[in-house]
Structure formats: structure tokens, C-alpha cells
């Protein structure tokens, strides 16, 4: 393999994938003009910051199209929040897929990595939000997971399902903790406990 270093005395230098080195910009060419770098007619970087640039919204996750690099405010990441939104019916959709022939399935992990873990650390939240007729936001349903006991050898976890009832969000609906179930309560002092009453001890 031969490496080429092109240093034009003036004007524009270009590399073509089909015709070698050219002195003019055009299709399928990487070329420089001054301090800027171009592919075809689109800018790849500018001399002020030497970064890849393109069109799109702030914090957008860039995608390649037939005409270059682009982005949209419907798909953004700001180091804290990933936003995927659409105005189309039944969209957006997220698909996690495996084509492996084994019986193993795709995995979605929530990890709370703490240097000082403690009992009842929250591990993950899933919120199902919507609006009411007064344009107020409600969490109509919620799933929360905890590491309720972290003592080595006696570890215990819980998962809680809560729903909105009579205008009140986060109403306790179902709790599963350490192999026991609480219905309408967080108490799991029996195998199944229903809203303050014991059933099926």
C-alpha cells in the first residue's frame, strides 16, 4: 500500500476514487480548499475546529443519508437524556433483536453501580406518563425495582407496580419482594397479602 501526502502550492487538491488525484472538486472526491475539507460538495470539517460537521439540531444524533450527514431534533442525546420522538401513529418503536440460533434472548440491563451500596437502593424506574383533560402530566403507571437487602448471602430484591387511582399517582397496586406478594400494599409479610388482610399463608 502506498500513502500519498498532497500539499498543493495553491488552489484546491482533490482525491478521486476512480481517477486518482484531481485538481478540481467533484463527485466521489475528497478535497480541500483553504483550511476546510470536503467530500463531493459537502463540508466534512472546517479549519476552525477540525471536527466533523453537518446539518441538524443541537445534540442530535447524526445519521448518514445519500446526501451527507444530517440530524433531527426528534433524535437527540445531551449526555443525560436520550430523546426519540415521532408525530406518526404507533411510532416511535424500539426493536431489540437477535438472529442467533440458540435459545438465548436479547438482554436489556438496568445497572445501579454505587461505591456505597445500601439497603433499599433504587435500581430502575419505568414511568408511563400522559396528560389529563387539564393538560396536567400524570404518571398513570410506574414500575420500580429495589435491592431491599444487600447483606451478602441474604440479598433480597423487590419490584413494585403502582397506578393512578382517583387522581392520585403512585397508588400501591402490586409488590413482589423476596418471593412474597403484596396486593394493594407494600407489606409482604405473608406469601400473599391483600390490602391489609392475609390470604394463603
C-alpha positions in Angstrom: 0.0 0.0 0.0 1.3 3.5 -0.9 0.4 6.5 1.2 0.1 9.9 -0.6 0.6 13.2 1.0 -0.8 16.0 -1.1 0.4 19.6 -0.4 -0.8 21.9 -3.1 1.1 25.1 -3.6 -2.2 26.9 -4.3 -5.7 26.3 -5.2 -7.6 23.0 -4.5 -6.3 19.5 -4.1 -8.7 16.5 -4.7 -8.6 12.7 -4.4 -11.0 10.7 -6.7 -11.9 7.1 -6.1 -11.9 6.4 -9.8 -9.5 8.8 -11.4 -6.8 9.3 -8.9 -5.6 12.8 -8.0 -7.5 15.8 -9.4 -7.1 19.5 -9.0 -10.9 20.2 -9.1 -13.7 19.2 -6.7 -16.4 16.9 -8.0 -18.3 13.6 -7.5 -16.7 11.0 -5.3 -13.8 13.2 -4.3 -12.2 14.2 -1.0 -10.8 17.7 -1.5 -9.5 20.6 0.5 -10.0 24.3 0.0 -8.0 26.5 2.3 -8.5 25.1 5.8 -11.7 23.2 5.1 -12.1 19.6 4.0 -14.9 18.4 1.6 -16.4 15.2 0.2 -18.2 15.7 -3.0 -19.8 19.1 -2.4 -20.5 18.7 1.3 -18.3 20.0 4.1 -16.6 17.3 6.3 -14.7 19.7 8.6 -13.8 23.3 8.9 -10.4 24.8 9.8 -11.7 26.4 12.9 -12.2 23.3 14.9 -11.2 20.3 12.7 -14.4 18.4 13.7 -16.9 16.5 11.5 -19.8 18.8 10.8 -23.2 18.5 9.1 -26.7 19.7 9.3 -29.2 19.1 12.2 -30.4 20.2 15.6 -28.4 20.8 18.7 -27.4 17.5 20.5 -28.9 15.5 17.5 -27.6 12.0 16.9 -26.3 12.3 13.3 -27.2 9.8 10.6 -25.8 9.3 7.2 -28.0 9.9 4.1 -27.3 9.7 0.4 -26.6 13.4 0.5 -24.4 13.6 3.6 -24.6 13.8 7.4 -27.8 15.1 8.9 -29.7 15.1 12.2 -33.1 15.9 13.7 -34.5 17.3 17.0 -36.6 14.0 17.1 -33.4 12.0 17.9 -31.1 13.7 20.4 -28.7 12.9 23.3 -27.3 15.6 25.7 -25.2 13.2 27.9 -28.2 12.9 30.3 -31.3 12.2 28.3 -31.9 10.3 25.1 -34.9 11.5 23.2 -36.7 9.6 20.5 -40.0 11.1 19.3 -42.3 10.9 16.3 -45.6 12.5 15.2 -46.6 9.4 13.4 -49.2 7.0 14.7 -47.8 4.0 16.7 -44.3 5.5 16.4 -41.6 5.5 17.5 -40.8 1.8 18.0 -37.7 0.3 19.5 -36.7 -3.2 18.4 -34.0 -5.3 20.2 -33.4 -8.3 18.0 -31.2 -11.4 17.9 -30.8 -13.7 15.0 -28.7 -16.3 16.9 -29.9 -19.9 16.6 -29.6 -20.7 20.4 -32.4 -20.3 22.9 -30.8 -17.2 24.4 -32.8 -13.9 24.1 -31.7 -10.3 23.9 -31.0 -8.5 27.2 -31.9 -5.1 28.5 -29.9 -4.2 31.6 -30.5 -1.6 34.3 -27.4 -1.2 36.5 -27.1 0.9 39.6 -23.3 0.9 40.2 -22.6 2.5 43.5 -19.4 2.7 45.5 -21.5 2.8 48.7 -24.5 0.4 48.1 -27.2 0.3 50.8 -30.4 -1.4 51.6 -33.4 -0.2 49.6 -31.2 1.3 46.8 -33.4 2.0 43.8 -32.3 0.1 40.8 -34.6 1.1 38.0 -37.7 3.1 37.2 -40.2 2.8 34.3 -42.8 5.5 34.0 -45.9 5.5 31.9 -46.9 9.2 31.5 -49.8 11.0 29.9 -52.0 14.1 30.2 -55.4 14.7 31.8 -58.1 17.0 30.4 -56.5 20.0 32.1 -53.1 19.4 30.3 -51.5 18.2 33.5 -48.9 15.4 33.3 -49.6 12.3 35.3 -47.6 9.1 35.8 -50.5 6.8 35.2 -48.4 3.7 36.0 -44.9 3.0 37.3 -42.6 0.1 37.8 -39.8 0.4 40.4 -37.1 -2.1 41.4 -35.0 -2.1 44.6 -32.3 -4.0 46.2 -34.1 -4.1 49.6 -31.4 -6.1 51.4 -27.8 -6.2 50.3 -26.2 -8.3 53.0 -24.0 -10.9 51.4 -25.7 -14.3 51.5 -29.1 -12.7 52.4 -29.7 -10.5 49.4 -33.3 -9.6 48.7 -35.0 -7.6 45.9 -38.4 -6.1 45.2 -40.4 -4.9 42.3 -43.4 -2.6 42.7 -46.2 -1.8 40.3 -48.1 1.4 41.1 -51.0 3.0 39.2 -53.1 6.2 39.4 -56.3 5.8 41.4 -58.9 8.6 41.9 -56.5 11.2 40.7 -53.6 10.1 42.9 -50.4 8.9 41.2 -48.2 6.1 42.6 -51.0 4.2 44.3 -49.6 0.9 45.5 -51.0 -1.9 43.4 -48.7 -4.9 43.4 -45.4 -5.5 45.3 -43.2 -8.6 44.9 -40.4 -8.9 47.5 -38.3 -11.8 48.5 -40.6 -14.4 46.9 -43.8 -12.9 48.6 -46.6 -10.8 47.1 -48.5 -7.8 48.4 -51.7 -6.7 46.6 -52.6 -3.0 47.2 -49.9 -2.8 49.9 -46.1 -2.8 50.1 -46.3 -5.3 53.0 -45.2 -8.7 52.0 -45.1 -10.3 55.5 -47.1 -13.3 54.1 -46.7 -15.2 50.8 -49.7 -13.2 49.6 -51.1 -10.2 51.5 -54.1 -8.3 50.1 -54.7 -4.8 51.3 -54.1 -5.4 55.0 -55.5 -8.9 55.1 -53.6 -12.2 54.9 -54.5 -14.8 52.3 -52.8 -18.1 51.6 -50.2 -18.0 54.3 
